[in-house]
């Protein structure tokens, strides 16, 4: 499998600032004025599309799930987005601070409570259900790719994990 099969087409998180495996994660996305989609959304009132705010919450949640399982199941899919509520906009040069808390961590699915804040205002919130797996679970002939996927995701994680402070002995440092 090529890198293209594992690479996120776009990473919406600039950094993960806090992480407690099995519990919670906080990450940030600064909306830059030159991001391509702002030309169309909307030319005279550029804001981050709601679906990308949802994607940022998913990406943070996926990192929390992967780290919680020590990358054992590197493939994480959004199974369900529940009660997603949009309450504010994210404009260029503002920061979306995304947080996710695990509500239930089962053998193959994880339920999370998520939200995105802009300054001190909740911009988006809801609940996500994520499914996680290995290729060998679904396609036994492709199981040899699983170790590569784990290493790839560990490398990507190390690029965005930038802890600011350690509040808990359980936090990753």
C-alpha positions as CSV (number, residue, x, y, z in Angstrom):
1,X,0.0,0.0,0.0
2,X,1.4,3.4,-0.9
3,X,1.6,6.4,1.5
4,X,-1.4,7.8,-0.3
5,X,-3.5,5.0,1.2
6,X,-2.6,6.1,4.8
7,X,-2.1,9.9,4.5
8,X,-4.8,12.2,5.6
9,X,-5.6,14.4,2.6
10,X,-5.7,17.4,4.9
11,X,-4.8,17.7,8.5
12,X,-7.0,20.2,10.2
13,X,-5.2,20.2,13.5
14,X,-2.1,22.3,14.0
15,X,-1.3,20.8,17.3
16,X,-2.5,18.7,20.2
17,X,-1.9,20.6,23.4
18,X,-3.3,18.3,26.1
19,X,-3.9,14.5,26.1
20,X,-4.9,12.1,28.8
21,X,-5.2,8.6,27.2
22,X,-8.6,7.0,27.9
23,X,-10.0,10.3,28.9
24,X,-9.6,13.5,26.9
25,X,-7.8,15.5,24.3
26,X,-7.5,19.2,23.4
27,X,-6.2,20.4,20.0
28,X,-6.0,23.6,18.0
29,X,-6.6,24.8,14.5
30,X,-5.7,28.3,13.4
31,X,-7.7,29.4,10.4
32,X,-5.2,31.0,8.0
33,X,-6.6,33.7,5.6
34,X,-5.1,32.0,2.5
35,X,-6.7,28.6,3.0
36,X,-8.1,27.6,-0.4
37,X,-11.7,26.9,0.6
38,X,-12.2,30.4,2.0
39,X,-12.3,31.8,-1.5
40,X,-15.7,30.1,-2.0
41,X,-16.9,29.9,1.6
42,X,-17.7,32.8,1.5
43,X,-15.9,35.5,-0.6
44,X,-17.2,38.5,1.3
45,X,-17.6,36.7,4.7
46,X,-14.9,34.0,4.8
47,X,-15.5,31.4,7.5
48,X,-14.5,27.8,8.1
49,X,-17.2,25.5,6.8
50,X,-19.1,23.6,9.4
51,X,-18.2,20.2,7.9
52,X,-14.5,21.1,8.4
53,X,-15.2,22.0,12.1
54,X,-16.8,18.6,12.4
55,X,-13.8,17.0,10.7
56,X,-11.4,18.7,13.2
57,X,-13.4,17.3,16.1
58,X,-13.2,13.8,14.4
59,X,-9.5,14.1,13.9
60,X,-8.8,15.0,17.5
61,X,-11.1,12.2,18.6
62,X,-9.3,9.7,16.4
63,X,-5.9,10.7,17.9
64,X,-7.3,10.2,21.4
65,X,-8.7,6.7,20.4
66,X,-5.4,5.7,18.7
67,X,-3.3,6.7,21.7
68,X,-5.7,5.1,24.2
69,X,-5.2,1.8,22.4
70,X,-1.4,2.4,21.9
71,X,-2.0,2.5,18.1
72,X,-3.1,-1.2,18.2
73,X,-6.0,-0.4,15.8
74,X,-4.7,2.4,13.6
75,X,-7.7,2.7,11.3
76,X,-10.4,4.9,12.8
77,X,-13.7,5.8,11.0
78,X,-16.5,8.2,11.9
79,X,-19.5,5.9,12.4
80,X,-21.9,8.5,13.6
81,X,-22.2,12.2,14.4
82,X,-25.0,12.9,16.8
83,X,-26.6,16.2,17.9
84,X,-24.1,18.4,16.2
85,X,-24.9,22.0,16.9
86,X,-23.3,25.0,15.3
87,X,-23.4,28.2,17.3
88,X,-20.6,30.5,16.1
89,X,-18.2,31.0,13.2
90,X,-14.5,30.6,12.8
91,X,-13.0,33.5,10.8
92,X,-9.5,33.9,9.4
93,X,-6.8,34.3,12.1
94,X,-9.0,32.9,14.8
95,X,-8.3,29.6,16.6
96,X,-10.6,26.7,16.9
97,X,-9.9,24.8,20.2
98,X,-11.3,21.3,19.9
99,X,-11.8,19.0,22.8
100,X,-13.1,15.5,23.1
101,X,-13.9,13.3,26.1
102,X,-14.4,9.6,26.0
103,X,-17.9,8.6,27.2
104,X,-17.6,4.9,26.5
105,X,-14.7,2.9,25.1
106,X,-15.8,-0.5,23.8
107,X,-13.9,-3.2,22.0
108,X,-14.3,-1.7,18.5
109,X,-16.2,1.5,19.0
110,X,-15.8,4.6,21.1
111,X,-18.4,7.2,22.0
112,X,-17.2,10.7,22.7
113,X,-18.5,14.1,23.7
114,X,-16.9,16.8,21.5
115,X,-16.8,20.6,21.2
116,X,-15.0,23.4,19.4
117,X,-14.5,26.8,21.0
118,X,-13.6,30.1,19.4
119,X,-12.2,32.3,22.0
120,X,-14.5,31.6,24.9
121,X,-17.6,30.8,22.8
122,X,-18.8,27.3,21.9
123,X,-18.8,27.2,18.1
124,X,-19.8,23.6,17.6
125,X,-20.6,20.7,19.8
126,X,-22.0,17.2,19.7
127,X,-21.3,13.5,20.1
128,X,-19.3,11.2,17.9
129,X,-19.2,7.4,17.6
130,X,-15.9,6.1,16.2
131,X,-15.1,2.7,14.9
132,X,-11.5,1.3,15.0
133,X,-9.9,-1.7,13.4
134,X,-6.9,-3.2,11.8
135,X,-6.8,-4.3,8.1
136,X,-6.2,-7.9,9.3
137,X,-9.6,-7.7,11.0
138,X,-11.4,-7.0,7.7
139,X,-9.0,-8.2,5.0
140,X,-6.7,-10.9,6.4
141,X,-4.6,-10.9,3.2
142,X,-3.7,-7.2,3.9
143,X,-2.7,-7.7,7.5
144,X,1.0,-7.1,6.7
145,X,0.1,-3.4,6.3
146,X,-1.0,-3.0,9.9
147,X,2.5,-2.5,11.4
148,X,3.3,0.1,8.7
149,X,0.0,1.9,9.5
150,X,0.9,1.9,13.2
151,X,4.3,3.4,12.6
152,X,2.9,6.0,10.1
153,X,0.3,7.2,12.6
154,X,2.9,7.3,15.4
155,X,5.0,9.5,13.2
156,X,2.1,11.8,12.4
157,X,1.1,12.0,16.0
158,X,4.7,13.1,17.0
159,X,4.4,16.0,14.6
160,X,1.3,17.5,16.2
161,X,1.6,16.5,19.8
162,X,2.9,19.6,21.5
163,X,2.1,19.5,25.2
164,X,2.0,22.9,26.9
165,X,1.9,21.6,30.5
166,X,1.2,18.3,32.3
167,X,-1.8,18.4,34.6
168,X,-2.0,14.8,35.3
169,X,0.4,11.9,36.1
170,X,-1.6,10.0,33.5
171,X,-1.0,12.5,30.7
172,X,1.5,11.6,28.0
173,X,4.6,13.7,28.2
